[in-house]
């Protein structure tokens, strides 16, 4: 939880509102891109590690994130939604105090639940729709992480203001489309954010959905929740007995009664429901809907692949060719999740079979071996058949674990002896530490062995690394001294002409 630090606002309507002034500044697009950039750590020396270690290194690819234009767009939309949503919810106004007091009266039993009300909505949010695997949820989570989730207020402009502000909450739509399940997630999310106990308090009692909505309204008012993000909206299609319509009406009520912007994320399965039922019911279109398409084979794709290609753990460094880039796009159809996993698969196979190399053909082989379940969808995308694309509406998640397991038994690297209990030995840990210090793999392995022998039985890893690095420095100094001595060796002078230029040969006596 961050302490509130109030920033001067350029926009007049944002001035004098502590909920807005406590937010980070309104960032420029290039600033957002820089903040979102996250490259997986890579040390080229790791190419020389045993295959079992390199398999773990490959997992870093799944944390790789390359900011694109749509990420900048979404951040700017969220920035506007949060700030616009706070315009009518200034805690320094009499209206806020009155609404909060009404809520306490209702919850204490002195008045009915119907007396709890929210603020007049000023922004309704927006919808993000796209096929599975394009990076919708990951992008939104990354963008939300740029904002502090909770801000603690003590005073504002010399006046006491004891308030905990929750800037954002993210929920997942229940698998069965249950409204009550969504309410329970709301209470649980607040508990995780600020350490309260609303979930056990409100879930043990048999409250109706109407009462739960009232309770949510009061918590939104109390904690000044800035934006509500609801993911996995395609689960509405599984709701029975008009459940999807009820859930959508519930979201409309959230916007209209509670008064906070709602962002909904779903696959193309949710498109028909959201566009037909929700758009007609909600107040305006907010920031506009965003249809997140797969990547096209253009400059953005080239930037994405080139950046990802740096993270490679085969012993042979494989250059990125036009054929590689084209084949990867054909087999993934621009779906980021599939592209990253295919790149991981070809490396896994190359490492485990022992050739430590791969070609464009290997992307096709990996796709044939693993992408059978999603092949119909990919074929539809490849041909551009819109009827088939709408028919499938989604793609199955691609798991890489069984692919990894199928090749691990084929690993060619000898498996070194492990320490008792199956743990990594001291020597192996020392080698990894020396690699981090920039020592060449062969040298690291040799010196760690010498250091381990010098330290005797059961040495500490730190002692072995310290001794090995000392030996590394000593060897470096000895090599420098040897090179300096070689300067006086006539055999190293560069031949007759070089010796003549240095005055070492006098031809006059000849």
Phi, psi and omega in degrees: 000128181266149175277139183297133173230112190273127182256142177293134184259138178281320183281125187304316184291345177273347183285142178080010178244106185297334179293326179275318182294337179279349180284159173299166180296162175282111189277150170283161183301317181292329176294316178299317180300316179295320181291327183278337184300130180212103178265138176295134180299137182218131176238119185300334178295342180292345177300334184268001177289162174298157184302323182297327177285320181294330175298323177289323179297323181300332180299338179298333180303329184282355173255003182288139182217123179245113180298138178236178183300320182293333177294319177296318180299313182295318179299318180293323176296313180298319178302315180292317182301311183300312184291318178294326179293336180272351185303317181264012182234047179282117183292349179275359182266160177292330180299317180299313180299320182292315180295321179293320178294320177299322179295317178295323178298318182291316183290336178275354178091001181279348175211171182283159179298335182294345181284345178285128179220160178260199180258157177300122184293142180242344178210134185260358179087203182201175183238138175245119182235132177187162181293158180297140175097353182278348174105022183298303184297317179300317181297313181296318179297318178297318181292317178299327181293343176289338180259140173296134180287323182231138178231131181260124179253136177246315179207157180218123180053042176083358180249143180296136177215087181270104189204138171255120182258124174259111186288320182211151172227138178239127180236161173252134177297129181304147183300329182262008181069026183281126178292318180297322177299322178293319177300317179297320176299323179300312180296319180295321180296321177295317179300318179295324185287318188233004174078028178272185181229041181291325183301305179294331182291317187262346180270337179284333178274152182271066178281145173283167179299323180298318179291320179298322177297320178296317178297318177298319179302315180296320180291323176299317178294317185294317185257008175048053180295127188278318182207145179244122180251126181241115183262168176061045181293344178296344177294345177298332181293343180269350181291136183254160174062043180074019182296324180296318179296319179297318180296317179295319175299326178296318178295321177299319178296321177303315182290313187282324182271310183282321175089025176243149177292143179239127176253126181246136183237132179200165175279179182296343175298332182270355188298312184297320180294312184293321183284326184276316188263313188283317183300324181288331187270327188280165183280099178070184182254008177058234180274005181089150179279149181239116175266111185269103180273163172297164180290143174267158181281074182226202183299322179299319178296318179299318179295316180300310183292317180299320179290319179292327186296339179296335187265090188222137185234015170284147182295327173272127179282114185266118180287153177276119179250166177299323179295319178300310183299317181293316181295318179299321178291317181300321184278335180258342183056034175077009177274116190302314183303316181290320180299314180296318182291324176296319178297322176291320183298316182293328176289319178302312180296316181298320182287316187285327179278347171098355179274343176051041179205155177209162181228180179299326180299328182294332175295320178295318180297314180298320179295320179295320183287326192242336189261026181300320182292329182259001183303316179302319179294317180295321177297320178297318177294321182295321181273344181076020180284102185294327179296316179291322179299314178293329180295316180282315174068341184200167174233151180286147177294142180262120178266139181254350186294316179291327175297316178298315182297323182294335181259342183299327179292346181265002186302134182269339181294135173294143182270113181295159177295142179259160175291164178307140180086004178080009181279161176295134183291164179298319180299317180294319177297321179296318178300315180298320179293320179294324176298319177297332179275002177092010178282137178299145185306313180298316179295319180299317180294318181293314183289326177295325176295316178297316181294320180297319178294325182287332185272351177080205185282142173050052178283159175279146181304317182300321179293320179294315179298318180298314180295316181296319180291328175297315178298323179297318179293317179300315179298322179296318179293321178296322178293321178297318179295320179295320178294324177293320178294326179298340180293336178266357181278120181301335180289343182257012189274353175094020174096183186298312184298318180295320179293324178296317180298329179277004178077019183272353180231130179246110184275351184295327182284353179270000000 
